[in-house]
Amino acid sequence: MNLTEVTLGVLATSPEERELLRSLVRVLGLRRLVVEVEEYCAAAGDRSTLALVEARPELIIVDMQDPRAGLKSLEILHVALPETWILAISAVNDPGLIIEAMRAGAREFLVKPIQPESLSEAFQRYLAEKERAQKKDKGGELYCVTSAKGGAGATSVTLNLATALSELPETRVAVLDLNSPVGDAAAYLNLSPRFTASDAMEAAGRLDSVLLESYMSHSNGLAVLPGPKDFRPELPPGVADPMGGAAGLARLLEVVTRTYSHTVIDLTPTLDKELLRLVLELASRVVVVLTPELPALWRTQRLFGYLQGSCGAEKLRVVLNRSHRSDEITDHEIEKTLRHPVYCQLPNDYQTCIQAINSGRPLVTSNHSELARSYKDLARRLSGIAPPERRGGLLRLFSSGARRHDAGS
């Protein structure tokens, strides 16, 4: 698909602005300007809204000369035409207005004077998004990481697995913290988030990819939607969602898997049973983390029974964390107790893990230990994505030598 096939609508109160936009879209080769509206949308059934709804353009440019009226128009059009890509333009370069516009439904925000290059780039992003949507017959992969016993390292596994996934080709990775009553992912990454998963669930009725991304915090190549910042014993996060907890979470998971190629959820097994079952049913894989100690094994055995009944044994992947050859509880004993194979062993490197947490950076970003390599192998196996090929020649020889040195250290 190219720009000549895209239908466009314009909402601009100024005749001069409408003429300028006409000339810009002609320069870009976009020939199907199907509707022009001269008044802001004030209600769902008013003349301006009906004209745009009847024409149903794929793209609408809204000139926000009056910011308040422009925001109102964005909200009305987003509800009336949820699949239409709305592009807001304004002479006001104010971060607050930009955020409000994106939350109201704008997919792009361009500051005047509009240059042909910036408008073309916005249109190209629309085409790329549409192409991705057409190619996707299902959403991205959803991985859950959980553990039956606190302190097993599920949050560390979540963040290092997600970071390792983000280093693989053509991935776009999110972390969703559904831990409670307080989420730890933000603290592990030294983030001070403005929004959490609760905010996204409460906005489920108008949640889309753009709004979701405005809620995300970013760190080390990851988009992170943190868990609750305050101690909230009531479960689940997002209980204030007017659609209900399950509906809000279902919408959040739908949007996050449509927006990112891979999402890793830090999942507490104490989540409300209805919500827990919903997440498990949608997950591609459920990573169960345990440490080689008797209480952890007992608890994991009980959790396993529930998980197998909720999502099936074929989704479950057992990850043995802090593993060491001298462990009294062997892999064989774990597999015999759980009646399930150990999928991956993460070697015991407690000091490195603590240093990484204190630095706010997952250890796979800057560490070449056996543990870091194990995380990268786990990411590759779960995703089925091969790592980028290394260069040949002398560089390959040097890198191979470095790997041998690390393995022996």
C-alpha positions in Angstrom: 0.0 0.0 0.0 1.2 3.6 -0.7 0.1 7.1 0.1 -1.9 7.6 -3.1 -4.4 5.0 -1.9 -4.9 6.5 1.6 -8.0 8.5 2.3 -7.6 11.8 4.3 -9.8 14.1 6.2 -9.0 17.6 7.5 -10.5 19.5 10.4 -9.2 23.1 10.4 -11.1 26.3 11.2 -8.8 28.6 9.3 -9.2 28.8 5.5 -5.4 29.6 5.2 -4.6 26.5 7.2 -6.8 24.3 5.1 -5.2 25.6 1.9 -1.7 25.0 3.4 -2.6 21.5 4.3 -4.0 20.9 0.8 -0.7 22.0 -0.7 1.3 19.8 1.6 -0.6 16.7 0.9 -0.4 17.4 -2.8 3.4 17.7 -2.5 3.5 14.3 -0.8 1.4 12.6 -3.5 -1.6 12.0 -1.3 -4.5 12.6 -3.7 -7.6 11.3 -1.8 -8.6 14.2 0.4 -12.2 13.0 0.9 -13.6 15.5 3.5 -12.8 19.0 4.9 -14.4 20.2 8.1 -14.4 23.9 9.2 -15.8 23.6 12.7 -14.6 21.6 15.8 -16.5 18.6 16.9 -18.6 19.4 20.0 -20.8 16.4 20.2 -21.1 12.9 18.7 -24.1 13.9 16.5 -23.0 17.4 15.3 -22.5 18.3 11.7 -18.7 18.1 11.8 -18.6 14.7 13.5 -21.2 13.3 11.1 -19.3 14.5 8.1 -16.1 12.8 9.2 -17.9 9.6 10.2 -19.7 9.4 6.9 -16.5 9.8 4.9 -14.6 7.4 7.2 -11.1 8.6 6.2 -8.1 6.5 7.2 -6.2 9.6 8.4 -7.6 12.8 9.9 -5.5 15.9 10.5 -6.9 18.1 13.3 -5.6 21.6 13.6 -5.6 22.5 17.3 -5.7 26.3 16.9 -8.0 26.3 19.9 -6.4 23.7 22.2 -9.5 23.0 24.3 -11.9 22.6 21.3 -9.2 20.5 19.6 -8.9 18.1 22.5 -12.7 17.7 22.6 -12.7 16.9 18.9 -9.9 14.3 19.4 -11.9 12.6 22.1 -15.1 12.5 20.0 -13.4 11.3 16.8 -11.4 8.7 18.7 -14.7 7.2 20.0 -16.6 7.5 16.7 -13.7 6.3 14.5 -11.5 4.1 16.7 -9.6 2.7 13.7 -8.8 6.0 12.2 -5.3 7.4 12.6 -5.7 11.0 14.0 -2.8 13.5 13.6 -2.9 16.6 15.7 -1.1 19.8 14.7 -0.5 22.9 16.8 1.6 26.0 17.0 1.9 25.3 20.7 4.9 23.2 21.6 3.8 22.3 25.1 4.6 18.8 26.5 1.4 18.9 28.6 -0.7 19.6 25.6 1.1 16.8 23.6 0.4 14.3 26.4 -3.3 15.4 26.6 -3.7 15.1 22.8 -2.2 11.6 22.8 -4.5 10.5 25.6 -7.5 12.0 23.8 -6.8 9.8 20.8 -4.1 11.5 18.6 -1.6 9.0 17.1 0.8 11.8 16.1 1.5 15.4 17.2 3.3 17.8 14.9 4.4 21.3 15.8 3.8 24.2 13.3 5.2 25.2 10.9 4.6 21.8 9.4 7.4 20.7 7.1 6.7 18.2 4.2 9.4 15.9 5.6 7.8 15.6 9.1 4.3 15.1 7.6 5.7 12.5 5.2 7.4 10.6 8.1 4.1 10.6 10.1 2.2 9.2 7.1 4.9 6.6 6.6 4.6 5.5 10.2 0.8 5.1 9.6 1.5 2.9 6.6 4.1 0.8 8.5 1.6 0.3 11.4 -1.1 -0.7 9.0 1.2 -3.2 7.3 2.2 -4.7 10.6 -1.5 -5.0 11.6 -2.3 -6.7 8.3 0.5 -9.2 8.7 -0.3 -10.1 12.3 -2.9 -12.8 12.5 -2.3 -12.8 16.2 -0.6 -10.6 18.8 2.9 -10.8 20.1 4.2 -13.4 22.4 3.3 -13.2 26.1 5.5 -14.9 28.7 4.7 -15.1 32.4 7.3 -15.5 35.1 6.1 -16.6 38.5 7.3 -18.5 41.5 5.6 -20.2 44.4 8.0 -18.8 47.1 9.1 -15.3 47.7 12.7 -14.6 47.1 13.2 -17.1 44.4 14.3 -14.4 42.0 11.2 -14.1 39.7 11.6 -10.4 39.2 15.3 -10.7 38.3 14.4 -13.5 35.8 11.6 -11.3 34.3 13.9 -8.3 33.7 17.0 -10.2 32.5 14.8 -12.4 30.2 13.1 -9.4 28.8 16.4 -7.6 28.3 17.9 -10.6 26.5 14.8 -10.8 24.3 15.3 -7.1 23.4 18.8 -7.9 22.1 17.4 -10.4 19.6 16.7 -9.3 16.0 13.4 -7.5 15.2 12.0 -7.6 18.8 10.2 -4.9 20.7 9.8 -5.9 24.3 7.6 -4.8 27.2 7.6 -5.7 30.8 4.3 -5.8 32.7 4.5 -5.9 36.5 1.5 -7.6 37.9 3.1 -8.2 41.2 1.2 -7.1 44.3 0.7 -5.6 46.8 3.8 -3.7 45.7 5.6 -4.2 42.3 9.4 -4.4 42.3 10.3 -4.1 38.7 10.6 -0.3 38.8 12.8 -0.4 41.8 15.1 -3.0 40.2 15.6 -0.6 37.3 15.9 2.5 39.4 12.8 4.0 37.8 10.5 6.6 39.3 7.4 6.0 37.2 4.4 8.4 36.8 2.0 5.6 35.8 1.4 1.9 36.7 -0.5 -1.0 35.5 -3.4 0.2 37.6 -3.6 3.4 35.6 -3.7 1.4 32.3 -6.5 -0.9 33.6 -8.5 2.0 34.8 -8.3 3.6 31.3 -9.2 0.3 29.6 -12.2 1.9 27.8 -10.0 4.1 25.7 -6.8 2.2 25.8 -4.8 1.8 22.6 -1.2 1.5 21.6 -0.5 5.3 21.8 -2.1 5.7 25.3 -0.4 2.5 26.5 3.0 3.9 25.4 2.4 7.1 27.2 2.0 5.1 30.4 5.3 3.2 29.9 8.6 4.0 31.6 11.7 3.1 29.6 15.0 1.5 30.7 17.7 -0.5 29.0 15.8 -1.0 25.8 12.6 -2.1 27.6 9.2 -0.5 27.8 8.1 -1.0 31.5 4.6 -0.8 32.9 5.3 -0.9 36.7 3.2 -2.5 39.4 1.6 -0.5 42.2 3.9 2.0 44.0 2.0 2.0 47.2 1.1 -0.8 49.5 -2.3 -2.0 48.4 -3.4 -5.2 50.1 -6.6 -5.3 48.0 -6.3 -7.3 44.8 -6.2 -6.9 41.9 -4.5 -3.6 40.8 -7.1 -1.7 38.8 -10.1 -2.6 40.9 -11.4 0.9 40.2 -11.7 0.1 36.5 -15.3 0.9 35.5 -15.3 -2.1 33.2 -14.4 -4.5 36.0 -11.0 -6.0 36.9 -11.1 -8.9 34.4 -12.3 -6.7 31.5 -9.7 -4.0 32.2 -6.9 -6.6 32.4 -8.1 -8.3 29.2 -8.0 -5.1 27.3 -4.5 -4.2 28.7 -3.2 -7.6 27.5 -4.8 -7.3 24.1 -3.2 -3.9 23.5 0.2 -4.8 24.9 0.5 -7.9 22.7 -0.6 -5.9 19.7 2.0 -3.2 20.4 5.0 -5.3 21.4 6.5 -8.4 19.8 7.2 -9.9 23.2 5.8 -9.1 26.6 7.2 -10.5 29.9 4.9 -10.4 32.9 6.2 -10.5 36.5 3.2 -12.5 37.8 2.3 -13.2 41.4 0.4 -16.5 42.0 -1.6 -14.6 44.7 -3.3 -12.5 42.0 -7.1 -12.7 42.1 -8.1 -16.2 40.7 -10.1 -14.9 37.8 -7.4 -12.5 36.7 -4.7 -15.2 37.2 -6.6 -17.6 35.0 -7.1 -15.0 32.3 -3.3 -14.2 32.2 -2.4 -17.9 32.1 -4.8 -18.7 29.3 -3.4 -15.9 27.1 0.3 -16.7 27.9 2.4 -18.4 25.3 4.7 -19.8 28.0 4.6 -19.8 31.8 8.1 -19.8 33.4 8.0 -21.2 36.9 11.1 -20.2 38.9 12.3 -22.1 41.9 15.5 -22.5 43.9 17.0 -25.9 44.9 15.6 -26.0 48.5 13.0 -28.1 50.1 10.4 -25.4 51.0 10.6 -24.0 47.4 10.1 -27.4 45.9 7.1 -28.2 48.2 5.4 -24.9 47.3 6.2 -25.3 43.6 4.6 -28.7 43.6 1.4 -27.3 44.9 1.5 -24.4 42.5 2.2 -26.7 39.6 -1.0 -28.6 40.2 -3.0 -25.4 39.8 -1.1 -24.2 36.8 -1.5 -27.4 34.9 -5.3 -27.3 35.5 -5.4 -23.6 34.3 -3.2 -23.5 31.3 -1.9 -27.1 30.6 1.4 -28.6 31.3 2.6 -27.9 27.7 2.9 -24.2 28.5 5.0 -24.7 31.6 8.8 -24.2 31.7 10.7 -24.9 34.9 13.7 -22.6 35.5 16.0 -23.6 38.4 17.5 -20.4 39.8 20.8 -20.2 41.8 21.7 -23.7 40.7 25.1 -25.2 41.7 26.6 -28.6 41.2 26.8 -29.2 45.0 23.1 -28.7 45.6 21.6 -31.3 47.9 18.3 -31.3 45.9 19.2 -32.5 42.4 17.6 -31.9 39.0 16.4 -35.5 39.0 14.6 -35.1 42.3 13.0 -31.9 41.2 11.8 -33.5 37.9 10.5 -36.5 39.8 8.6 -34.4 42.3 7.0 -32.1 39.7 6.7 -34.7 37.0 8.0 -32.1 34.6 11.5 -31.5 33.1 13.8 -28.7 34.2 13.9 -26.4 31.2 16.8 -24.2 32.2 19.4 -23.8 35.0 20.6 -20.4 36.0 23.9 -20.7 37.9 24.3 -19.2 41.4 25.9 -15.8 41.1 24.3 -14.0 44.0 26.9 -11.2 44.3 26.6 -10.3 40.6 22.8 -10.2 40.8 22.9 -7.9 43.8 25.4 -5.6 42.1 23.1 -5.4 39.0 20.0 -4.6 41.1 21.8 -1.9 43.0 23.1 -0.4 39.7 19.6 -0.4 38.2 20.7 -2.4 35.1 19.9 -6.0 34.3 23.1 -8.0 34.4 22.8 -9.2 30.8 23.5 -5.6 29.6 27.0 -5.4 30.9 28.1 -8.8 32.2 29.7 -11.7 30.4 29.3 -14.3 33.1 27.9 -17.8 32.7 24.7 -16.5 34.3 24.3 -13.8 31.6 24.9 -16.4 28.9 22.3 -18.6 30.5 19.7 -15.8 30.4 20.4 -15.2 26.7 20.1 -18.9 26.0 16.8 -18.9 27.8 15.5 -16.0 25.7 16.6 -17.7 22.5 15.0 -21.0 23.3 11.7 -19.5 24.5 11.4 -17.2 21.4 12.9 -19.5 18.8 14.8 -16.5 17.5 18.4 -17.0 16.6 20.9 -14.4 17.8 22.6 -12.1 15.3 25.4 -13.7 13.4 28.9 -12.7 14.5 31.4 -11.3 12.1 33.9 -13.7 10.7 37.6 -13.4 10.4 39.9 -12.1 13.1 37.0 -10.4 15.0 35.4 -13.8 15.4 38.5 -15.4 16.6 39.0 -12.8 19.2 35.4 -13.0 20.4 35.6 -16.8 20.5 38.8 -16.5 22.6 37.0 -14.1 24.9 34.1 -16.6 25.3 36.5 -19.4 26.2 38.2 -17.2 28.8 34.8 -16.3 30.4 33.7 -19.9 30.5 36.9 -20.9 32.3 36.9 -18.1 34.8 
